[in-house]
């Protein structure tokens, strides 16, 4: 019987944090977001598409005007990579892993332009809360605290990689807004809100190139 190389990992996530994702989605908490139907994230829109959103808004004497590209559109996401291990040896690699997580992402907001990055509660059609400011851009991630422990044993076969990450379902709402003062555009910007609906762990196995 082949000998197993035993590797023991014990990480306390209250003190150690995973490496930051390359935010291809525009949100640091998500490495990938896929719409279930048609839809686009702000980072995937052209400047012309965003400008068209500004153009369709009617002038207002005072207050906010909003144009929505997506309103609570259903999507799936891939979040934090909790664990990744490659085996380039000739023997199976047995891993015992203990994970303690404390903070869980609930929603992510990104705002650009000169509108405030503070959005009050969940976005509702026709009601975007916030204060006017001179910020160029802002990202916020809301989270809640709950201690959760996961323990497992897994074997990584020779020339394979195991990836353990967070995934689930979410809703996307995004658009552009203008704030009018005496009929003049005082501030404007684009914004995007990701609300997490479900959250679960997923294992992926990849074949390594020899």
Backbone as a chain_set.jsonl record, in Angstrom:
{"seq": "XXXXXXXXXXXXXXXXXXXXXXXXXXXXXXXXXXXXXXXXXXXXXXXXXXXXXXXXXXXXXXXXXXXXXXXXXXXXXXXXXXXXXXXXXXXXXXXXXXXXXXXXXXXXXXXXXXXXXXXXXXXXXXXXXXXXXXXXXXXXXXXXXXXXXXXXXXXXXXXXXXXXXXXXXXXXXXXXXXXXXXXXXXXXXXXXXXXXXXXXXXXXXXXXXX", "coords": {"N": [[0.849, -1.186, 0.0], [0.512, 2.209, -0.822], [2.409, 4.739, 0.705], [1.141, 7.467, 2.513], [1.531, 10.923, 2.352], [1.271, 13.049, 4.972], [-0.291, 15.988, 5.759], [-0.891, 18.612, 7.89], [-3.198, 21.117, 8.454], [-4.054, 23.955, 10.24], [-6.016, 26.606, 10.623], [-6.952, 29.671, 12.0], [-9.464, 31.729, 11.302], [-10.168, 34.025, 12.497], [-7.905, 35.396, 12.966], [-6.191, 35.047, 10.806], [-6.204, 35.924, 7.396], [-7.517, 35.315, 4.109], [-5.755, 35.654, 0.952], [-6.221, 38.66, -0.949], [-8.66, 38.937, -3.522], [-8.334, 39.176, -7.075], [-10.072, 41.722, -8.248], [-12.003, 41.283, -10.556], [-14.616, 41.666, -10.85], [-15.229, 44.091, -9.862], [-15.771, 44.143, -7.239], [-14.29, 43.487, -4.188], [-14.887, 41.227, -2.707], [-15.71, 39.219, -4.41], [-14.694, 36.989, -6.891], [-15.85, 36.185, -9.199], [-18.887, 36.744, -10.934], [-21.877, 35.635, -12.241], [-24.635, 36.241, -14.252], [-27.924, 34.835, -14.141], [-29.808, 35.187, -16.08], [-30.032, 37.632, -18.659], [-27.752, 40.326, -18.245], [-25.452, 42.783, -16.908], [-22.448, 43.557, -15.168], [-21.165, 46.613, -13.763], [-18.429, 46.898, -14.377], [-18.228, 45.573, -16.735], [-19.544, 47.064, -18.567], [-19.575, 49.405, -21.259], [-18.249, 52.759, -21.597], [-20.011, 54.204, -23.132], [-22.442, 52.856, -22.79], [-22.961, 53.368, -20.086], [-23.11, 56.149, -20.156], [-25.393, 56.448, -21.726], [-27.307, 55.72, -19.882], [-27.299, 57.944, -18.164], [-28.306, 59.842, -19.913], [-31.001, 59.229, -20.391], [-32.384, 60.045, -18.172], [-34.73, 62.308, -16.809], [-34.738, 65.86, -16.27], [-34.672, 67.362, -12.993], [-35.994, 69.529, -10.468], [-35.045, 69.575, -7.831], [-33.196, 67.225, -6.005], [-32.858, 63.566, -6.235], [-32.338, 61.659, -9.254], [-32.668, 58.523, -10.859], [-31.382, 55.879, -12.881], [-31.878, 52.547, -13.707], [-29.927, 49.745, -14.497], [-29.982, 47.056, -13.832], [-32.287, 45.395, -11.717], [-32.448, 43.831, -8.817], [-31.5, 41.487, -10.076], [-31.04, 38.041, -10.665], [-28.199, 36.067, -9.833], [-25.132, 34.119, -9.778], [-22.276, 33.624, -7.66], [-18.704, 33.52, -7.108], [-16.731, 33.472, -4.358], [-14.464, 34.095, -1.728], [-11.351, 32.358, -1.862], [-10.804, 29.791, 0.136], [-9.004, 27.754, 0.584], [-6.277, 26.249, -1.097], [-4.466, 23.712, -2.665], [-1.746, 22.124, -4.206], [-0.497, 19.061, -5.594], [2.446, 17.867, -6.503], [3.933, 15.652, -6.238], [4.778, 12.11, -6.288], [3.13, 10.656, -4.784], [-0.031, 10.185, -3.101], [-1.496, 12.922, -1.318], [-2.455, 13.515, 1.86], [-4.684, 15.552, 3.576], [-5.545, 17.181, 6.5], [-7.862, 19.42, 7.627], [-8.83, 22.255, 9.423], [-11.178, 24.695, 9.845], [-12.027, 27.811, 11.068], [-14.363, 30.193, 10.919], [-15.277, 33.598, 11.213], [-16.299, 36.132, 10.321], [-18.796, 36.974, 7.969], [-19.611, 37.798, 4.697], [-22.271, 39.881, 3.738], [-23.357, 41.786, 2.021], [-22.283, 43.774, -0.784], [-21.131, 46.904, -1.879], [-20.446, 49.18, -4.44], [-19.389, 52.345, -5.52], [-19.041, 54.99, -7.813], [-17.876, 58.125, -9.132], [-19.289, 61.322, -8.208], [-21.232, 60.977, -6.313], [-22.511, 60.007, -3.093], [-20.98, 57.302, -1.274], [-22.467, 56.071, 0.629], [-25.069, 54.001, 1.097], [-28.316, 53.553, 2.105], [-29.602, 50.795, 3.714], [-31.34, 48.182, 1.903], [-31.463, 48.536, -1.577], [-34.219, 50.073, -3.102], [-36.514, 50.305, -5.787], [-36.483, 53.453, -7.227], [-35.668, 54.688, -4.897], [-32.915, 55.732, -3.622], [-30.82, 55.985, -1.068], [-28.626, 58.345, 0.638], [-25.869, 60.655, 1.034], [-24.74, 63.726, -0.379], [-21.503, 63.999, -1.69], [-17.988, 64.613, -2.365], [-16.655, 62.407, -3.288], [-14.55, 60.315, -5.268], [-14.626, 57.568, -5.678], [-15.898, 54.611, -4.068], [-15.933, 51.712, -2.001], [-17.813, 49.342, -0.237], [-18.267, 46.778, 2.169], [-20.573, 44.885, 3.782], [-20.835, 42.9, 6.678], [-21.58, 40.124, 8.86], [-21.253, 38.66, 12.117], [-20.499, 35.392, 13.09], [-19.613, 32.466, 14.652], [-18.276, 29.717, 13.067], [-17.364, 26.401, 12.518], [-15.524, 24.206, 10.499], [-14.447, 21.007, 9.613], [-12.401, 18.709, 7.941], [-11.144, 15.873, 6.053], [-9.07, 15.263, 3.298], [-7.87, 13.863, 0.239], [-5.32, 14.608, -1.964], [-4.607, 13.769, -5.13], [-1.663, 12.675, -7.001], [-0.298, 15.178, -9.155], [-2.537, 16.835, -9.207], [-4.716, 19.556, -8.297], [-6.423, 20.94, -5.542], [-9.138, 23.044, -4.857], [-10.777, 25.049, -2.563], [-13.519, 26.891, -2.038], [-15.793, 29.708, -1.487], [-19.152, 29.936, -2.54], [-22.323, 30.712, -4.163], [-25.713, 32.068, -4.361], [-26.875, 35.273, -5.522], [-28.161, 38.676, -5.666], [-28.257, 41.304, -8.028], [-28.194, 44.765, -8.24], [-27.921, 47.644, -10.106], [-26.908, 50.881, -11.414], [-27.187, 54.333, -12.526], [-26.97, 57.655, -11.16], [-28.211, 60.98, -10.587], [-27.874, 64.065, -8.856], [-29.823, 66.831, -8.332], [-29.743, 70.367, -8.0], [-31.63, 73.126, -7.845], [-32.38, 72.583, -10.468], [-29.992, 72.057, -11.719], [-27.363, 69.796, -12.416], [-25.774, 68.609, -9.697], [-24.271, 66.572, -8.528], [-23.152, 63.373, -9.752], [-23.089, 59.864, -10.563], [-22.14, 56.343, -10.802], [-23.354, 53.209, -9.519], [-23.385, 50.094, -7.701], [-24.865, 47.219, -6.331], [-24.556, 44.307, -4.483], [-26.309, 41.7, -3.224], [-26.109, 39.069, -1.048], [-27.631, 35.933, -1.179], [-27.503, 33.133, -0.707], [-25.005, 30.935, 0.689], [-22.314, 28.79, 0.44], [-19.863, 26.142, 0.752], [-17.514, 24.946, -1.692], [-15.798, 22.381, -3.403], [-13.217, 22.094, -5.807], [-11.526, 20.222, -8.295], [-8.546, 20.13, -10.069], [-6.615, 19.188, -12.891], [-3.146, 19.126, -13.062], [-0.675, 20.525, -15.232], [1.843, 18.528, -16.515]], "CA": [[0.0, 0.0, 0.0], [1.313, 3.42, -0.931], [2.46, 5.587, 1.879], [0.505, 8.77, 2.342], [2.16, 12.077, 2.987], [0.24, 13.671, 5.791], [-0.069, 17.413, 5.969], [-1.912, 19.098, 8.807], [-3.414, 22.544, 8.388], [-4.976, 24.485, 11.236], [-6.043, 28.05, 10.436], [-7.997, 30.39, 12.707], [-9.76, 32.85, 10.414], [-10.325, 35.247, 13.271], [-6.605, 36.07, 12.987], [-5.564, 34.961, 9.5], [-7.136, 36.292, 6.329], [-7.066, 34.85, 2.804], [-5.228, 36.686, 0.058], [-7.264, 39.391, -1.642], [-8.959, 38.486, -4.871], [-8.245, 40.129, -8.156], [-11.469, 42.106, -8.342], [-12.463, 41.39, -11.943], [-16.038, 41.995, -10.786], [-15.399, 45.411, -9.281], [-16.037, 43.946, -5.816], [-13.181, 42.723, -3.631], [-15.358, 39.987, -2.091], [-16.135, 38.251, -5.416], [-13.801, 36.824, -8.039], [-16.658, 35.95, -10.391], [-20.336, 36.862, -10.816], [-22.543, 35.264, -13.494], [-26.081, 36.431, -14.253], [-28.68, 33.664, -14.573], [-30.387, 35.615, -17.355], [-29.219, 38.704, -19.215], [-27.348, 41.349, -17.291], [-24.042, 43.157, -16.922], [-21.862, 44.326, -14.079], [-20.66, 47.907, -14.216], [-17.087, 46.777, -14.946], [-18.343, 44.991, -18.067], [-20.242, 48.014, -19.43], [-18.756, 50.413, -21.925], [-18.549, 54.131, -21.171], [-21.182, 54.633, -23.889], [-23.624, 52.28, -22.151], [-23.207, 54.106, -18.842], [-23.532, 57.494, -20.533], [-26.787, 56.34, -22.171], [-28.137, 55.716, -18.675], [-27.442, 59.333, -17.715], [-29.059, 60.628, -20.879], [-32.443, 58.944, -20.364], [-32.99, 60.636, -16.981], [-35.32, 63.631, -16.973], [-34.26, 66.871, -15.337], [-35.463, 67.543, -11.785], [-35.662, 70.805, -9.837], [-34.234, 69.316, -6.647], [-33.202, 65.85, -5.52], [-32.257, 62.474, -6.985], [-32.889, 60.919, -10.389], [-31.945, 57.266, -11.0], [-31.662, 54.947, -13.977], [-31.449, 51.209, -13.287], [-29.58, 48.758, -15.516], [-30.486, 45.793, -13.283], [-32.999, 45.533, -10.449], [-32.504, 42.538, -8.142], [-31.288, 40.417, -11.064], [-30.468, 36.857, -10.034], [-26.856, 35.711, -10.304], [-24.322, 33.268, -8.895], [-20.98, 34.243, -7.411], [-17.601, 32.794, -6.479], [-16.127, 34.413, -3.419], [-13.121, 33.87, -1.206], [-10.685, 31.06, -1.925], [-10.443, 29.456, 1.507], [-7.87, 26.83, 0.64], [-5.848, 25.699, -2.37], [-3.255, 22.912, -2.492], [-1.323, 21.314, -5.343], [0.354, 17.905, -5.281], [3.339, 17.547, -7.617], [4.725, 14.491, -5.86], [4.328, 10.852, -6.888], [2.283, 9.972, -3.82], [-1.201, 10.941, -2.65], [-1.253, 13.839, -0.215], [-3.623, 13.572, 2.746], [-4.756, 16.84, 4.273], [-6.546, 17.385, 7.543], [-8.053, 20.868, 7.621], [-9.79, 22.798, 10.381], [-11.466, 26.081, 9.493], [-12.917, 28.57, 11.931], [-14.703, 31.465, 10.304], [-15.987, 34.502, 12.116], [-17.016, 37.181, 9.599], [-19.452, 36.515, 6.758], [-20.061, 38.905, 3.852], [-23.711, 39.898, 3.503], [-23.625, 42.581, 0.823], [-21.152, 44.572, -1.248], [-21.565, 48.094, -2.599], [-19.385, 49.968, -5.056], [-19.915, 53.611, -6.023], [-18.038, 55.836, -8.457], [-18.395, 59.435, -9.467], [-19.314, 62.283, -7.114], [-22.329, 60.714, -5.38], [-22.029, 59.413, -1.86], [-20.877, 55.851, -1.214], [-23.303, 55.555, 1.698], [-26.398, 53.611, 0.634], [-29.051, 53.15, 3.3], [-30.401, 49.598, 3.603], [-31.422, 47.547, 0.602], [-31.956, 49.454, -2.597], [-35.569, 49.879, -3.602], [-36.683, 51.056, -7.034], [-36.888, 54.832, -7.026], [-35.274, 55.206, -3.592], [-31.495, 55.538, -3.341], [-30.435, 56.843, 0.039], [-27.228, 58.747, 0.602], [-25.534, 62.064, 1.165], [-23.907, 64.239, -1.456], [-20.103, 64.196, -1.295], [-17.082, 64.8, -3.496], [-15.832, 61.226, -3.438], [-14.357, 59.801, -6.621], [-15.089, 56.178, -5.696], [-15.974, 54.018, -2.74], [-16.387, 50.334, -1.914], [-18.194, 48.945, 1.107], [-18.693, 45.392, 2.341], [-21.23, 44.65, 5.057], [-20.699, 41.521, 7.125], [-22.084, 39.824, 10.187], [-20.345, 37.787, 12.851], [-21.015, 34.123, 13.604], [-18.534, 31.482, 14.698], [-18.614, 28.478, 12.383], [-16.188, 25.555, 12.371], [-15.605, 23.139, 9.512], [-13.288, 20.126, 9.697], [-12.506, 17.658, 6.94], [-9.944, 15.209, 5.542], [-9.153, 15.131, 1.848], [-6.656, 13.345, -0.394], [-4.982, 15.222, -3.252], [-3.871, 12.8, -5.934], [-0.504, 13.246, -7.706], [-0.531, 16.051, -10.319], [-3.852, 17.47, -9.114], [-4.868, 20.678, -7.383], [-7.722, 21.06, -4.886], [-9.513, 24.409, -4.501], [-11.904, 25.099, -1.641], [-13.923, 28.289, -2.022], [-17.175, 30.046, -1.153], [-19.983, 30.245, -3.701], [-23.731, 30.81, -3.805], [-26.608, 32.904, -5.168], [-26.938, 36.677, -5.109], [-28.964, 39.58, -6.479], [-27.499, 42.472, -8.478], [-28.901, 45.994, -8.607], [-26.947, 48.685, -10.439], [-27.448, 51.975, -12.206], [-26.535, 55.644, -12.438], [-27.813, 58.631, -10.457], [-27.858, 62.403, -10.607], [-28.48, 64.869, -7.8], [-30.085, 68.159, -8.877], [-29.954, 71.52, -7.135], [-32.205, 74.199, -8.662], [-32.42, 72.145, -11.847], [-28.636, 71.863, -12.228], [-26.736, 68.579, -11.904], [-24.784, 68.947, -8.681], [-23.427, 65.379, -8.417], [-23.632, 62.208, -10.474], [-22.183, 58.727, -10.47], [-22.7, 55.001, -10.996], [-23.312, 52.425, -8.289], [-23.745, 48.684, -7.859], [-25.176, 46.606, -5.041], [-24.639, 42.846, -4.545], [-26.906, 41.162, -2.009], [-25.896, 37.623, -0.998], [-28.811, 35.178, -0.766], [-27.064, 31.851, -0.161], [-23.551, 30.849, 0.845], [-21.895, 27.439, 0.78], [-18.508, 25.791, 0.349], [-17.426, 24.096, -2.875], [-14.491, 21.841, -3.77], [-12.916, 21.894, -7.221], [-10.303, 19.462, -8.535], [-7.973, 20.479, -11.361], [-5.447, 18.433, -13.331], [-1.971, 19.963, -13.288], [0.133, 20.213, -16.409], [3.103, 17.862, -16.125]], "C": [[0.891, 1.244, 0.0], [1.267, 4.208, 0.364], [1.835, 6.94, 1.554], [1.335, 9.832, 3.04], [1.072, 12.836, 3.72], [0.619, 15.119, 6.076], [-1.208, 17.945, 6.803], [-1.998, 20.613, 8.726], [-4.402, 22.948, 9.472], [-4.937, 25.997, 11.122], [-7.198, 28.634, 11.235], [-8.283, 31.66, 11.924], [-10.076, 34.128, 11.183], [-9.047, 36.069, 13.244], [-5.935, 36.079, 11.63], [-6.596, 35.233, 8.431], [-6.613, 35.781, 5.005], [-6.554, 36.001, 1.96], [-6.368, 37.357, -0.681], [-7.407, 38.921, -3.078], [-8.605, 39.57, -5.87], [-9.682, 40.481, -8.517], [-11.877, 42.342, -9.796], [-13.935, 41.77, -11.993], [-16.279, 43.428, -10.34], [-15.679, 45.355, -7.794], [-14.945, 43.04, -5.243], [-13.613, 41.367, -3.093], [-15.673, 38.887, -3.103], [-15.139, 38.196, -6.569], [-14.585, 36.615, -9.327], [-18.14, 36.09, -10.054], [-20.945, 36.582, -12.182], [-24.042, 35.457, -13.346], [-26.774, 35.163, -14.741], [-29.405, 33.949, -15.883], [-29.473, 36.695, -17.934], [-28.903, 39.733, -18.141], [-25.86, 41.61, -17.384], [-23.667, 43.83, -15.615], [-21.343, 45.649, -14.628], [-19.298, 47.792, -14.882], [-17.12, 46.212, -16.359], [-19.061, 45.917, -19.047], [-19.259, 48.98, -20.066], [-19.122, 51.792, -21.384], [-19.777, 54.664, -21.896], [-22.467, 54.104, -23.254], [-23.972, 53.027, -20.863], [-23.689, 55.515, -19.148], [-24.976, 57.503, -21.025], [-27.736, 56.342, -20.984], [-28.345, 57.114, -18.122], [-28.396, 60.106, -18.625], [-30.565, 60.417, -20.784], [-33.14, 59.554, -19.147], [-33.522, 62.039, -17.269], [-34.786, 64.579, -15.909], [-35.223, 67.004, -14.153], [-35.038, 68.836, -11.104], [-34.746, 70.592, -8.638], [-34.329, 67.84, -6.29], [-32.598, 64.864, -6.509], [-33.067, 62.075, -8.205], [-32.021, 59.672, -10.553], [-32.358, 56.549, -12.278], [-31.059, 53.604, -13.597], [-31.124, 50.346, -14.504], [-30.1, 47.375, -15.11], [-31.182, 46.081, -11.959], [-33.195, 44.143, -9.867], [-32.408, 41.379, -9.134], [-30.568, 39.244, -10.401], [-29.128, 36.486, -10.669], [-26.232, 34.71, -9.34], [-22.948, 33.919, -8.751], [-19.979, 33.208, -6.921], [-16.861, 33.804, -5.619], [-14.728, 34.018, -3.019], [-12.617, 32.453, -1.484], [-10.168, 30.762, -0.525], [-9.142, 28.661, 1.547], [-7.558, 26.332, -0.759], [-4.534, 24.951, -2.16], [-2.984, 22.073, -3.722], [-0.432, 20.166, -4.872], [1.163, 17.542, -6.524], [4.278, 16.404, -7.27], [4.186, 13.249, -6.569], [3.396, 10.082, -5.959], [1.079, 10.825, -3.469], [-0.863, 11.77, -1.414], [-2.52, 13.939, 0.619], [-3.578, 14.849, 3.57], [-5.867, 16.795, 5.306], [-6.67, 18.887, 7.755], [-9.134, 21.255, 8.617], [-9.948, 24.283, 10.09], [-12.407, 26.674, 10.53], [-13.139, 29.932, 11.29], [-15.532, 32.302, 11.259], [-16.851, 35.508, 11.358], [-17.54, 36.663, 8.27], [-19.967, 37.716, 5.973], [-21.553, 38.781, 3.579], [-24.073, 40.684, 2.258], [-22.38, 43.386, 0.483], [-21.672, 45.716, -2.092], [-20.345, 48.783, -3.183], [-20.015, 51.192, -5.71], [-18.78, 54.38, -6.665], [-18.69, 57.14, -8.873], [-18.426, 60.31, -8.23], [-20.517, 62.109, -6.201], [-21.788, 59.977, -4.171], [-21.966, 57.904, -1.971], [-21.731, 55.244, -0.134], [-24.697, 55.288, 1.166], [-27.146, 53.02, 1.813], [-29.895, 51.922, 3.034], [-30.352, 48.986, 2.226], [-32.039, 48.523, -0.394], [-33.37, 49.078, -2.999], [-35.717, 50.747, -4.842], [-37.194, 52.459, -6.714], [-36.464, 55.405, -5.695], [-33.83, 54.836, -3.306], [-31.09, 56.51, -2.258], [-28.999, 57.29, -0.105], [-27.051, 60.237, 0.745], [-24.633, 62.481, 0.023], [-22.489, 64.44, -0.935], [-19.259, 64.328, -2.544], [-16.198, 63.58, -3.713], [-15.734, 60.787, -4.889], [-14.848, 58.366, -6.726], [-15.103, 55.656, -4.269], [-16.472, 52.597, -2.845], [-16.695, 50.029, -0.464], [-18.599, 47.483, 1.098], [-19.294, 45.254, 3.726], [-21.104, 43.181, 5.416], [-21.334, 41.357, 8.494], [-21.157, 38.795, 10.821], [-21.076, 36.554, 13.37], [-19.872, 33.12, 13.554], [-19.009, 30.184, 14.057], [-17.339, 27.675, 12.177], [-16.461, 24.428, 11.393], [-14.325, 22.317, 9.577], [-13.451, 18.998, 8.684], [-11.133, 17.072, 6.633], [-10.126, 15.025, 4.04], [-7.812, 14.633, 1.323], [-6.485, 14.008, -1.758], [-4.105, 14.235, -4.012], [-2.682, 13.472, -6.629], [-0.91, 14.021, -8.959], [-1.952, 16.597, -10.376], [-3.79, 18.628, -8.125], [-6.297, 20.666, -6.832], [-7.953, 22.526, -4.52], [-10.787, 24.354, -3.664], [-12.327, 26.557, -1.521], [-15.392, 28.448, -1.631], [-17.918, 30.403, -2.425], [-21.437, 30.335, -3.252], [-24.502, 31.683, -4.774], [-26.639, 34.329, -4.616], [-27.894, 37.436, -6.023], [-28.135, 40.827, -6.792], [-28.462, 43.612, -8.797], [-27.837, 47.034, -8.922], [-27.583, 49.749, -11.319], [-26.603, 53.223, -12.088], [-27.514, 56.619, -11.792], [-27.283, 60.04, -10.661], [-28.56, 63.088, -9.437], [-28.584, 66.314, -8.305], [-30.267, 69.186, -7.764], [-30.391, 72.67, -8.025], [-32.152, 73.861, -10.146], [-31.065, 71.905, -12.481], [-28.055, 70.592, -11.602], [-25.602, 68.964, -10.965], [-23.787, 67.812, -8.477], [-24.022, 64.272, -9.273], [-22.617, 61.083, -10.338], [-22.91, 57.42, -10.718], [-22.527, 54.209, -9.706], [-23.785, 51.0, -8.572], [-23.844, 48.035, -6.484], [-25.324, 45.106, -5.24], [-25.157, 42.342, -3.199], [-26.793, 39.64, -2.035], [-27.135, 36.93, -0.442], [-28.439, 33.857, -0.103], [-25.542, 31.795, -0.158], [-23.193, 29.428, 1.233], [-20.488, 27.19, 0.241], [-18.541, 24.843, -0.848], [-15.972, 23.669, -3.089], [-14.388, 21.741, -5.285], [-11.604, 21.12, -7.321], [-9.818, 19.758, -9.942], [-6.754, 19.612, -11.643], [-4.305, 19.389, -13.614], [-1.259, 19.546, -14.565], [1.476, 19.653, -15.954], [4.256, 18.418, -16.953]], "O": [[1.885, 1.318, 0.723], [0.231, 4.321, 1.02], [1.993, 7.472, 0.455], [1.781, 9.653, 4.173], [0.062, 13.217, 3.127], [1.708, 15.415, 6.569], [-2.373, 17.75, 6.46], [-1.0, 21.311, 8.905], [-5.468, 22.346, 9.602], [-3.937, 26.617, 11.483], [-8.318, 28.132, 11.148], [-7.452, 32.567, 11.88], [-10.233, 35.192, 10.585], [-9.074, 37.28, 13.467], [-5.189, 37.006, 11.316], [-7.746, 34.812, 8.555], [-5.404, 35.797, 4.774], [-6.869, 37.165, 2.209], [-7.366, 36.715, -1.006], [-6.439, 38.563, -3.748], [-8.582, 40.753, -5.531], [-10.423, 39.642, -9.03], [-12.072, 43.485, -10.21], [-14.448, 42.15, -13.046], [-17.401, 43.928, -10.427], [-15.811, 46.394, -7.147], [-14.707, 41.949, -5.76], [-12.8, 40.446, -3.026], [-15.883, 37.739, -2.712], [-14.786, 39.223, -7.149], [-14.062, 36.836, -10.42], [-18.593, 35.613, -9.014], [-20.575, 37.215, -13.17], [-24.656, 34.909, -12.431], [-26.28, 34.491, -15.646], [-29.592, 33.049, -16.701], [-28.263, 36.662, -17.714], [-29.705, 39.972, -17.239], [-25.098, 40.775, -17.872], [-24.455, 44.573, -15.03], [-21.11, 45.778, -15.83], [-19.024, 48.504, -15.848], [-16.151, 46.352, -17.105], [-19.176, 45.594, -20.23], [-18.236, 49.324, -19.475], [-20.181, 51.968, -20.782], [-20.511, 55.485, -21.346], [-23.467, 54.819, -23.187], [-25.144, 53.285, -20.588], [-24.583, 56.024, -18.472], [-25.708, 58.459, -20.771], [-28.835, 56.892, -21.059], [-29.438, 57.444, -17.662], [-29.19, 60.923, -18.158], [-31.331, 61.338, -21.068], [-34.369, 59.576, -19.097], [-32.844, 62.854, -17.896], [-34.43, 64.168, -14.805], [-36.427, 66.788, -14.29], [-33.865, 69.207, -11.15], [-33.785, 71.336, -8.447], [-35.42, 67.27, -6.275], [-31.931, 65.241, -7.472], [-34.296, 62.137, -8.208], [-30.799, 59.734, -10.411], [-33.513, 56.602, -12.699], [-29.891, 53.518, -13.217], [-31.932, 50.226, -15.425], [-30.597, 46.621, -15.946], [-30.722, 46.911, -11.175], [-34.011, 43.366, -10.363], [-33.154, 40.405, -9.034], [-29.601, 39.437, -9.664], [-28.954, 36.58, -11.884], [-26.734, 34.485, -8.239], [-22.516, 34.675, -9.621], [-20.352, 32.161, -6.391], [-16.425, 34.852, -6.095], [-13.906, 33.651, -3.858], [-13.359, 31.48, -1.357], [-9.221, 31.391, -0.053], [-8.296, 28.864, 2.418], [-8.47, 26.025, -1.528], [-3.601, 25.48, -1.555], [-3.875, 21.39, -4.227], [0.291, 20.286, -3.882], [0.629, 16.978, -7.479], [5.299, 16.21, -7.929], [3.245, 13.337, -7.357], [2.927, 8.995, -6.297], [1.149, 12.052, -3.528], [-0.052, 11.369, -0.579], [-3.551, 14.401, 0.128], [-2.561, 15.179, 4.18], [-6.997, 16.411, 5.003], [-5.675, 19.554, 8.035], [-10.212, 20.661, 8.648], [-8.973, 25.035, 10.089], [-13.457, 26.105, 10.83], [-12.206, 30.722, 11.143], [-16.368, 31.793, 12.005], [-18.01, 35.717, 11.714], [-16.819, 35.993, 7.531], [-20.679, 38.558, 6.521], [-22.041, 37.706, 3.23], [-24.983, 40.305, 1.521], [-21.534, 43.645, 1.339], [-22.555, 45.524, -2.929], [-19.331, 48.952, -2.505], [-21.048, 51.089, -6.372], [-17.674, 54.422, -6.126], [-19.915, 57.238, -8.955], [-17.668, 60.071, -7.29], [-20.806, 62.991, -5.392], [-20.71, 59.386, -4.233], [-22.776, 57.287, -2.663], [-21.739, 54.024, 0.027], [-25.427, 56.217, 0.824], [-26.663, 52.086, 2.452], [-30.814, 51.976, 2.217], [-29.422, 49.242, 1.461], [-32.999, 49.232, -0.092], [-33.677, 47.904, -3.209], [-35.107, 51.812, -4.931], [-38.2, 52.63, -6.026], [-36.861, 56.525, -5.373], [-33.552, 53.747, -2.804], [-31.021, 57.717, -2.49], [-28.233, 56.703, -0.869], [-28.007, 60.997, 0.589], [-23.851, 61.677, -0.484], [-22.299, 64.992, 0.149], [-19.759, 64.172, -3.657], [-15.104, 63.702, -4.264], [-16.702, 60.874, -5.646], [-15.423, 57.98, -7.744], [-14.422, 56.177, -3.386], [-17.33, 52.295, -3.674], [-15.941, 50.404, 0.434], [-19.202, 47.003, 0.138], [-18.616, 45.476, 4.73], [-21.249, 42.313, 4.556], [-21.592, 42.335, 9.196], [-20.374, 38.141, 10.132], [-22.127, 36.655, 14.003], [-19.236, 32.953, 12.514], [-20.027, 29.622, 14.46], [-16.336, 28.215, 11.709], [-17.503, 23.776, 11.454], [-13.23, 22.879, 9.592], [-14.523, 18.401, 8.584], [-10.102, 17.684, 6.911], [-11.21, 14.672, 3.575], [-6.759, 14.936, 1.883], [-7.385, 13.974, -2.597], [-2.997, 13.911, -3.583], [-2.684, 14.687, -6.826], [-1.761, 13.574, -9.728], [-2.506, 16.799, -11.456], [-2.933, 18.673, -7.242], [-7.254, 20.415, -7.564], [-7.077, 23.173, -3.946], [-11.754, 23.686, -4.029], [-11.59, 27.374, -0.969], [-16.125, 27.473, -1.467], [-17.381, 31.093, -3.291], [-21.749, 30.064, -2.092], [-24.024, 32.001, -5.863], [-26.457, 34.559, -3.42], [-28.373, 36.902, -7.024], [-27.411, 41.338, -5.938], [-29.428, 43.432, -9.538], [-26.951, 47.285, -8.106], [-28.652, 49.546, -11.893], [-25.465, 53.188, -11.618], [-28.729, 56.436, -11.865], [-26.091, 60.262, -10.875], [-29.684, 62.741, -9.077], [-27.583, 66.938, -8.657], [-30.867, 68.903, -6.727], [-29.621, 73.14, -8.863], [-31.91, 74.731, -10.982], [-30.991, 71.58, -13.666], [-28.23, 70.342, -10.409], [-24.607, 69.561, -11.376], [-22.597, 68.056, -8.276], [-25.232, 64.226, -9.497], [-21.445, 61.314, -10.038], [-24.135, 57.386, -10.831], [-21.651, 54.513, -8.896], [-24.489, 50.742, -9.548], [-23.02, 48.273, -5.6], [-26.121, 44.668, -6.069], [-24.518, 42.535, -2.165], [-27.321, 38.993, -2.94], [-27.629, 37.287, 0.627], [-28.993, 33.502, 0.937], [-24.879, 32.515, -0.904], [-23.695, 28.906, 2.228], [-19.991, 27.928, -0.609], [-19.466, 24.045, -1.002], [-15.047, 24.473, -2.974], [-15.341, 21.356, -5.961], [-10.685, 21.335, -6.531], [-10.582, 19.653, -10.901], [-5.957, 19.335, -10.747], [-4.485, 20.368, -14.338], [-1.241, 18.371, -14.93], [2.154, 20.239, -15.11], [5.399, 17.994, -16.782]]}, "num_chains": 1, "name": "protein.A"}
